Amino acid sequence: MLAADVAGLLATAPGRVLVGITGPPGAGKSTVAQALLSRFGGASYVPMDGFHLSNAVLDALGRRDRKGAVDTFDAAGYLAVLRRIAEEYGRADVYVPAFERGLDEPVAAGHVVPATSRLVVTEGNYLGLPDGPWAQVRPLLARLYYLDCPAPERRVRLIRRHIEGGRTPRAAAAWVDAVDEPNARLIATAKPRSDLVVDGC
């Protein structure tokens, strides 16, 4: 469904096409983004996770214990990069940060959007929020897709992810309850601003 919609956009929309994928933690945003990248050769990837504040900065701000919350990202930096990507089509490559799960840190210039890349896929939790700098993201996107997934399924995925990241099962479950699920409730407010709601499970 998403691939067909994106193909239609590429066939009709002029210039560079930016599409966004949002949804709660554990809904499958990265997986769907990678599927689109595989489907459309030459597409580029811009993960919102690359704009996590570093652990050192989060420690200084006292926010490390809720990393992933809306105020633990460089929203203005993400917005600035999206605007530059929109403006630089055919003119210049744009380097964007990645997020390395093994390090649990953003990595500068981990991805590149070549000047010739027409389709750009970005994904992350807060692309559709109606407030603050995040509200300025939606107008830059030709489409915003919302991936939905029942909380019990997401919980299983998230606990597994946190355990793989080094947490104990008990600590992983506590993190899901204290951090991931409150974030999910906030992210759900983006549904009305999305073009299409898709089952991510």
PyMOL commands that set and color helices and strands:
alter all, ss='L'
color gray80, all
select helices_A, chain A and resi 2-12+29-39+48-51+55-61+64-66+70-72+75-87+132-136+138-140+151-164+169-193
alter helices_A, ss='H'
color red, helices_A
select strands_A, chain A and resi 17-22+44-47+94-100+105-113+119-123+143-148+196-199
alter strands_A, ss='S'
color yellow, strands_A
deselect
rebuild
show_as cartoon
